[in-house]
Amino acid sequence: MPKVRTRVAPSPTGDPHVGTAYVALVNYCFAKKHGGEFVLRIEDTDQTRSTAESERAILETLRWCGLSWDEGPDVGGPHGPYRQSERSSIYREYAGKLLEQGDAFKCFCTPERLEEMRVAQRASGRPSRYDGLCLSYSPEDVARREAAGEPYVVRMRVPDEGVCVVEDLRRGPVEFEYKTVDMQVLMKSDGLPTYHLANVVDDHLMGITHVFRGEEWLSSAPKHLLLYSYLGWQPPKLMHLPLLRNPDKSKLSKRKNPTGILFFRAMGYLPEALVNFLALLANAVRDGEDEIMDLPAIVRRFEIEHVPTGGPVFDLPKLDWLNGRYIRERLDPATFARRVTDWGISPQRLTRLAQLAAPRIERFSDLGPLLAFLFSGRLSLRPEDLRGTKLDDVEMRRAFTLALTELDALPVWDALGIEAVLKRIAETLGKKTRDVARPFYVAITGSPTSIPLFDSMELLGRDIVRERLRGALQLLGGAG
């Protein structure tokens, strides 16, 4: 029996999501419980959205959570490279093999033609699925179009009839009719693979034996199993984890609640408490068990049979309670002092604060009110605190709504980028930047004056800023 090998394969396209830590923890626990290996792979085929900053944040936050990996982009290993952007020649080789076998084909359809096809399918109530037009082209037609320089993608063939049975380790057999499965694009016109081809090729070549991933990928399993079959490979065992849910059972989303690992770190949660909390969502405690447990204990008690099939609720009050127990029961005074220093007043952070605060104080005791917002979670604001500026409620709501979208899209989180966003918002509103900045000062710092706004937002981090802007927006009645 081959050694158990699992993996987590995040995309570096934004701030690390707590769901990534949840999936990583399940894969880690299963591998370590069975004496196996845990791999980290970066799936950065989306070149327009992937950033080095996001990759660094993924590695940093997963390590902050106490997880380590046997192979990965930063530690190496025998199955590298571990970034998909560095494996393009491998994917081209297997795409070529699928074309040669007739299990894939070149599709020359334009985006306009594909959109017309989808509109017609929706109008007639049919599932959205490629209609196979380019399958009808003769080899001569394909050669002529290619010679003329027409762009194309490589699509996989999918049977028109029959059923694919996906064996899920927790759910049992799940059936999909092939007529509902799309002829997935495998290679884009720029020569880069899509997730589906890269995922299958990498999992096989890296010897992955078990894949634990979010249930949103269950509908993609038939495509992946077809690719394994076409390439003559044994697929790994699959298990699709239920998505984390808000208390109202909706999908956990940053639009509604904090979801970033960086948010929980910035708010002063202990990583061991957060991991403990995620472990309880994956495997609830049984009668007589204490809910507090370290990572080795989490690994020992982990059983896939006890992973829920319904979405576990990400209960923030429960996390607060658990974190409080860790602070009271697991930190002696010396450790408490060290952890607080690491969290909020590291030498690097203190140096930056000194640069920003020194010109604005006359006594060290002035630092408390000036910088308190940097050590706070949610601010206690009233609607009237935001008013009294040159923006009315509608304009403030619009400014905050635009900021939430544009700040999320910033590739690098720094003061210069943040300043550029607020200047664009001011132009959109036809206002001066300083007038737009005033309500942002209050929303972010709790005061109309403080240390420089853009530096403050950089120091707080994207997740805390998002939470404070969302809170201010709700005070004014919601999105504008």
C-alpha positions, -999 to +999 in steps of 0.1 A: +000+000+000+015+034-010+024+059+017-004+084+024+002+117+007-022+147+010-019+183-002-033+217+002-032+238-030-043+274-025-044+301-052-024+332-043-051+356-054-059+375-022-057+374+015-055+338+030-090+326+038-097+308+070-113+281+049-078+274+035-065+268+070-095+245+076-088+224+045-051+224+052-057+212+087-079+182+076-053+172+050-025+176+076-043+156+102-051+127+079-016+125+066+001+126+100-023+102+116-014+076+089+023+082+090+022+100+057+033+132+041+017+166+036+024+187+005+018+224-001+014+234-038+007+269-051-019+269-079-010+302-096-023+296-131-044+327-129-016+351-139-037+382-138-047+378-102-018+358-086+007+378-066+039+371-048+026+390-018-004+367-016+018+336-018+040+350+010+009+356+031-003+320+026+030+305+037+033+329+066-003+324+080-003+286+076+030+285+095+015+309+121-013+283+125+014+258+135+011+237+103+042+226+084+046+207+052+070+180+040+073+194+005+065+229-009+078+259-028+098+271+002+112+238+014+116+220-019+112+182-024+115+155-050+083+164-069+089+200-076+085+227-088+056+233-064+043+264-082+021+256-112+034+287-131+068+269-132+053+236-146+039+249-179+060+225-201+046+195-182+010+205-188+017+211-225+031+176-228-001+160-214-024+183-233-006+172-264-011+136-254-048+141-249-051+158-284-032+130-300-055+104-284-086+122-295-096+128-258-093+166-263-098+189-292-089+225-304-118+249-300-117+281-321-150+296-308-148+333-301-160+347-267-189+363-285-200+330-300-198+313-267-219+340-250-246+337-277-246+299-271-250+304-233-278+329-237-297+306-260-292+276-236-305+297-206-335+309-227-344+273-235-338+260-200-309+238-210-278+234-188-249+257-198-225+234-217-203+237-247-222+225-277-194+207-295-193+228-326-155+225-331-157+187-327-173+187-361-143+203-378-122+180-400-084+178-395-080+199-426-103+226-411-084+226-379-050+229-397-063+257-419-076+277-389-044+271-370-023+281-400-043+313-403-034+322-367-069+318-352-066+316-314-078+284-298-082+267-265-079+229-258-111+213-245-116+179-231-141+155-247-171+144-225-194+116-234-230+127-244-245+097-226-239+077-194-233+084-158-201+091-138-201+078-102-179+098-079-170+077-048-167+102-019-151+089+013-178+106+034-208+109+012-206+076-006-214+073-044-225+105-061-239+103-096-235+128-124-250+124-159-224+132-185-249+153-204-247+179-176-208+179-175-192+207-196-164+201-221-139+219-199-112+241-213-078+224-204-054+248-220-061+285-225-052+304-257-022+319-239-008+284-235-014+282-197-034+254-182-067+257-164-071+245-128-086+212-140-057+199-161-030+212-138-047+198-107-050+162-122-015+162-136+001+175-104-018+153-081-007+122-101+030+133-106+032+143-069+019+109-058-011+123-039-032+094-026-061+113-009-076+147-018-097+165+008-111+197-007-142+219-005-176+206-016-177+234-043-153+211-063-176+181-062-193+190-095-158+191-111-150+156-100-164+139-131-141+160-153-111+151-132-120+114-132-124+114-170-089+129-173-075+103-150-091+076-172-079+092-205-043+094-191-044+058-178-039+069-141-054+057-109-072+086-093-067+095-056-094+089-030-117+120-029-136+136+000-154+169-003-156+189+029-187+210+037-183+247+033-180+268+065-212+287+072-224+319+088-249+315+116-277+321+090-263+290+071-251+311+042-216+305+028-189+321+050-180+352+030-158+383+036-188+403+024-207+394+055-181+384+081-143+384+087-128+354+069-091+362+065-065+345+087-047+379+088-078+394+105-078+369+133-041+374+138-045+412+138-074+410+163-052+391+188-065+356+185-040+329+194-031+306+165-035+275+187-070+286+196-080+292+160-066+258+149-084+242+179-116+259+168-112+247+132-105+212+145-138+212+164-156+222+132-140+192+114-145+167+144-168+177+172-159+165+207-176+135+221-190+130+256-164+137+283-138+152+260-123+186+268-127+210+238-092+224+243-065+203+226-031+209+210-022+199+175-008+164+183-041+157+202-061+170+172-042+146+149-047+116+172-084+120+175-091+130+139-115+106+120-130+112+086-161+094+097-168+122+121-164+150+096-199+165+092-217+164+059-236+196+066-218+229+067-204+236+102-212+271+115-183+294+120-194+307+154-174+337+164-187+339+200-175+302+204-141+312+190-139+342+214-148+318+243-121+293+233-095+320+228-103+334+262-098+300+278-064+297+261-054+331+274-065+323+310-055+287+312-024+283+289-005+315+292+015+323+324+023+360+329+057+359+313+043+341+282+013+364+281+037+394+280+058+379+253+028+370+232+013+405+236+046+420+225+048+398+195+012+407+186+012+445+189+045+461+198+073+442+181+104+463+176+097+468+139+061+480+145+072+502+174+098+519+152+071+526+126+048+540+152+075+562+166+080+577+132+043+585+128+035+595+163+065+615+175+056+647+155+021+646+171+027+643+208+042+662+237+043+635+263+045+597+261+011+596+278-003+611+246+004+579+228-026+561+245-054+581+229-035+587+197-028+550+189-055+532+207-073+524+175-044+503+163-049+480+193-087+478+191-110+454+173-143+469+163-147+506+170-177+519+190-191+545+166-224+562+162-239+575+129-234+611+140-197+605+145-194+600+107-214+631+099-205+668+100-182+665+069-186+678+034-201+644+024-237+636+030-249+601+040-255+590+004-220+601-007-203+585+023-221+552+016-210+554-020-174+562-009-173+533+016-188+509-009-163+518-036-135+515-011-145+480-001-143+469-037-112+488-048-092+481-016-099+444-019-084+445-055-052+462-045-023+438-055+000+453-028-013+466+005+006+498+012+000+535+019+007+546-017-018+522-031-044+531-005-039+568-012-044+562-050-077+544-043-091+573-022-080+598-048-099+578-075-130+577-052-128+614-047-126+619-085-156+596-089-176+616-064-164+650-078-149+659-043-116+669-030-095+641-016-092+657+018-130+660+021-134+623+012-107+614+037-124+629+067-152+603+071-125+576+065-105+589+094-134+584+117-144+550+102-108+537+105-094+554+136-125+565+155-114+601+154-114+629+128-077+634+134-049+609+140-016+597+126-017+598+088-047+579+074-030+559+047-002+547+070-028+538+096-047+517+071-015+500+060-006+492+097-041+479+105-041+455+074-066+449+048-089+426+069-093+450+098-099+480+074-125+460+056-143+452+088-143+488+100-155+501+067-183+476+066-192+486+102-193+523+092-214+514+061-239+495+082-243+525+105-253+546+075-279+521+063-259+497+041-242+497+007-247+527-016 
